[in-house]
Amino acid sequence: MSTPMLEVRGADVYYGASQILFNLDLTVEKGQTMALLGRNGAGKSTTFKAIAGLVPPRRGEVRLSGETVSGRAPYRIARAGIGYVPEDRQVFPEHSVEDNLIVAMKRGRRGEAYWTLTRIYEVFPILAGMRTRHAGRLSGGEQQMLTIARALMGNPDVLLLDEPSEGLAPIIVQAIGGLIRTLRGMGVTILLAEQNMHFCLDIATHATVVDKGQVVYRAPVAELRGNTAITQRYLAV
Ligand SMILES: Nc1ncnc2c1ncn2[C@@H]1O[C@H](COP(=O)(O)OP(=O)(O)OP(=O)(O)O)[C@@H](O)[C@H]1O
């Protein structure tokens, strides 16, 4: 098997004296859309912060295409190819949609420039229609699309999306879901954290379930769908 795109190996992660993740292992292969599922407080966001270098693991490591990136500063991890979209949609509110995209523009680590403004507008036509609008004027769903588009402008090898459906109306959640499916169809490698299992089942190819900071299940999504013992016990559905 080829080297995984993203690996977390044996990660112990703490906030101060509290241990939040315990010996956590996670693997995302190239082209997969991996759902990271678990209840509120299970450790999904902390896993993302550990990967992005905001809360580095005290033990264990994070590897991107086989290269250890944990221990580096967050901006260096981003530059290495990890595009992180945190839960709180951070846009520059006083700047236009297009300026928000342009400041994030960067070649990938092998010099790739697949994601350009033109391609972003093809995949996100809604942003094309509001390119001169101040980002602060966008709705929550539009801002979510903009933050995903901004992360892509950095030509990452893997895209981390932390609860992209959170707090959005069902019709917008559907639109975000459709967008992630489009990215999946384009071969983008995605790690998607979600509390909403139904949202994930339609989008992801694989699932990893965490509970109390530990991985309790991993399988292709089709298997999770049929596993009511797991979904009832860990996902409260
Ligand atoms: N900055 C922090 N300091 C201390 N504890 C924290 C901090 N952030 C989160 N925690 C705790 O870490 C645990 C895991 O939180 P985390 O945010 O990773 O969960 P989650 O699965 O992403 O859930 P949510 O959907 O609520 O974001 C929780 O018990 C939470 O209270």
Ligand as a Chemical Component Dictionary entry (heavy atoms), coordinates in Angstrom:
data_LIG
# 
_chem_comp.id                   LIG 
_chem_comp.type                 NON-POLYMER 
_chem_comp.pdbx_formal_charge   0 
_chem_comp.three_letter_code    LIG 
# 
loop_
_chem_comp_atom.comp_id 
_chem_comp_atom.atom_id 
_chem_comp_atom.alt_atom_id 
_chem_comp_atom.type_symbol 
_chem_comp_atom.charge 
_chem_comp_atom.model_Cartn_x 
_chem_comp_atom.model_Cartn_y 
_chem_comp_atom.model_Cartn_z 
_chem_comp_atom.pdbx_ordinal 
LIG N1  N1  N 0 -8.909  25.104 25.497 1  
LIG C1  C1  C 0 -9.309  24.062 26.242 2  
LIG N2  N2  N 0 -8.874  23.891 27.511 3  
LIG C2  C2  C 0 -9.251  22.833 28.255 4  
LIG N3  N3  N 0 -10.096 21.864 27.819 5  
LIG C3  C3  C 0 -10.569 21.979 26.575 6  
LIG C4  C4  C 0 -10.216 23.076 25.712 7  
LIG N4  N4  N 0 -10.856 22.907 24.533 8  
LIG C5  C5  C 0 -11.571 21.771 24.645 9  
LIG N5  N5  N 0 -11.405 21.212 25.864 10 
LIG C6  C6  C 0 -11.996 19.942 26.331 11 
LIG O1  O1  O 0 -11.469 18.902 25.518 12 
LIG C7  C7  C 0 -12.469 17.920 25.291 13 
LIG C8  C8  C 0 -12.576 17.678 23.793 14 
LIG O2  O2  O 0 -13.046 18.862 23.154 15 
LIG P1  P1  P 0 -13.149 19.027 21.580 16 
LIG O3  O3  O 0 -13.512 20.441 21.301 17 
LIG O4  O4  O 0 -11.948 18.462 20.945 18 
LIG O5  O5  O 0 -14.386 18.086 21.278 19 
LIG P2  P2  P 0 -15.224 17.924 19.945 20 
LIG O6  O6  O 0 -15.358 16.463 19.727 21 
LIG O7  O7  O 0 -14.631 18.724 18.859 22 
LIG O8  O8  O 0 -16.619 18.497 20.342 23 
LIG P3  P3  P 0 -17.354 19.819 19.842 24 
LIG O9  O9  O 0 -18.275 19.330 18.825 25 
LIG O10 O10 O 0 -18.013 20.297 21.085 26 
LIG O11 O11 O 0 -16.308 20.775 19.322 27 
LIG C9  C9  C 0 -13.741 18.417 25.934 28 
LIG O12 O12 O 0 -13.864 17.772 27.185 29 
LIG C10 C10 C 0 -13.480 19.899 26.116 30 
LIG O13 O13 O 0 -14.155 20.366 27.248 31 
# 
loop_
_chem_comp_bond.comp_id 
_chem_comp_bond.atom_id_1 
_chem_comp_bond.atom_id_2 
_chem_comp_bond.value_order 
_chem_comp_bond.pdbx_ordinal 
LIG N1  C1  SING 1  
LIG C1  N2  SING 2  
LIG C1  C4  DOUB 3  
LIG N2  C2  DOUB 4  
LIG C2  N3  SING 5  
LIG N3  C3  DOUB 6  
LIG C3  C4  SING 7  
LIG C3  N5  SING 8  
LIG C4  N4  SING 9  
LIG N4  C5  DOUB 10 
LIG C5  N5  SING 11 
LIG N5  C6  SING 12 
LIG C6  O1  SING 13 
LIG C6  C10 SING 14 
LIG O1  C7  SING 15 
LIG C7  C8  SING 16 
LIG C7  C9  SING 17 
LIG C8  O2  SING 18 
LIG O2  P1  SING 19 
LIG P1  O3  DOUB 20 
LIG P1  O4  SING 21 
LIG P1  O5  SING 22 
LIG O5  P2  SING 23 
LIG P2  O6  DOUB 24 
LIG P2  O7  SING 25 
LIG P2  O8  SING 26 
LIG O8  P3  SING 27 
LIG P3  O9  DOUB 28 
LIG P3  O10 SING 29 
LIG P3  O11 SING 30 
LIG C9  O12 SING 31 
LIG C9  C10 SING 32 
LIG C10 O13 SING 33 
# 
